[in-house]
């Protein structure tokens, strides 16, 4: 068609300015390529059959997953007694639906493979389900909720990337994101990539979890050794809690091939930051080791610091836990025990002496009988020990009473001292009243002088 006739054609499209704004020709070519790829690769009978089988496998999983869970809980959970096996059985019951889905996909894969049909999509679905079941099973067995979540959200994406075949590309991209740290002695460049950081964190997480588990097992074994005193047991436990994480970090760095000499680049700044910002924390750590080494206090000791009275329940790296009679637990920094001092009621001997002062009226003649009544009252209390025996001494002749001091001993100060002193006072009250001995109370005599005579000329009061 000539240009003149094309111009005269009434129905010729006029692109106007649209062709200048949008590359309609390129968009149309891209859409045609996508449709062609879908028709040749996705929208084929073989792919449609596999997709239908993968979706259809969900139906028996939903129908029979609950029955398998009930069967596992009723049959297997009653036959196992080990805690680890019980958690494994419980995890298996939680994953019953996923397991049925995996078994169904496996059966479909065998059927399709026997017909010499492609099984790529079914194989990918089976691989994904296998990775998901294994990762989920491990995370359910792990007791810690935090580490279980970390393992699931870290291992599952890695498994998916590996199954889809794009793990190498992702690793290459992570290696390219590197931070230069300088050069070593040989002039070779030193850098740290995102892949090195992620790999180190993964190894450190696994090793830290293993070290924590091993530390708990070792600490339990140490606590069972009766020949070791509580201070030595606490020292070993503290050393394990500090040493094992450090060892786990160093081993993780060595596994990934990280050169520890590169840390010298930051050693000055990090050392200064620790010295200025963490000096109190480090001081508490050192004070904690000193307290355990010199055996000034130990778990189970009854101590008093300032206005806090209770018994030591734990000695951690930064603080000492003191449980009071009120049921509250005070976390006192270790350095306070070094700088302020502490009263240890049970360091060398748990048998301590208490005092119960009282007074009687001067009308009582036989003071030795009062002493016998007081000592008998102390012996009647169950918590008062027989040896050393209670003693009652006359301490002073007061303003309105003869003053006595009843002294007795107890062997369980962690159960409280005010309550046992109250029981002794109640028994003493009953003993004194049964024998007609008066407990005096303050009395005051008021002498009122006569009013002076009214002066002459004064007006009488109305």
Beta strands, then each sheet from edge to edge (+ up, - down):
strand 1: 178-183
strand 2: 189-193
strand 3: 302-305
strand 4: 308-315
strand 5: 319-324
strand 6: 329-333
strand 7: 343-344
strand 8: 352-360
strand 9: 391-397
strand 10: 402-410
sheet 1: 1+ 2-
sheet 2: 6+ 5- 4+ 3- 7+
sheet 3: 8+ 10- 9+
end
